[in-house]
Amino acid sequence: MDTNVKTRYITQGLHTEYFSVAWMAFEFLVGLCAGIKAGSILLVAFGLDSFLEIIAGITLVWRLRQEQAGASKERIEQAERRSGRIVGGILLLLAVYVTLTAGYNLLTHQAPESSFSGMAIAIASVLLMPILTIRKRSLGKKINSLALIEDGMCNITCAYMAATVLIGAMVTALLGWWWADSIGALVLVYFIASEGWEAFHGED
């Protein structure tokens, strides 16, 4: 690939990550506050997922800036592996948190209240996250960055989580199923853990 073309793709990747980190910061604040207020494990997990994705995004910015600055191939590969492991570790930690909290809520029969702000941010995420995923995966393939591709999978996990938040809230409100929120969260664990495991181990 032509050096100028690759540099352009790297710059586009950085701009995408800058936007992603800014959005996740907003999503974290709204999701966490709404989740705590409503007592919703899904919303809290949604907010914490956003916080973890901020860390992942900052890690990807660091990795891309290494290549943009003309670092050696060995240094870029090292940054790539480290970024992949951080992203993977973040997803695995989130899976553990969701499992433990959802299990506790099921045992104690905890049911969430409705949250307008939580629903609004979840709807926005359902619409935005797939776009970020497609862009990150496309740019990741162009610059040969598995970490950027997997960071895109963090975004699609966020979209799954947002959709589950919406479904859980509707089922609880319409049918009174207090356990729907926690069961929905546990369904997400498979997707979160599998993507985290793959990202953590990379190509090893």
Secondary structure, DSSP 8 states (H G I E B T S, - for coil): --HHHHHHHHHHHHHHHHHHHHHHHHHHHHHHHHHHHHT-HHHHHHHHHHHHHHHHHHHHHHHHHHHHTT--HHHHHHHHHHHHHHHHHHHHHHHHHHHHHHHHHHHHT------HHHHHHHHHHHHHHHHHHHHHHHHHHHTT-HHHHHHHHHHHHHHHHHHHHHHHHHHHHHH--TTHHHHHHHHHHHHHHHHHHHHHHTT-
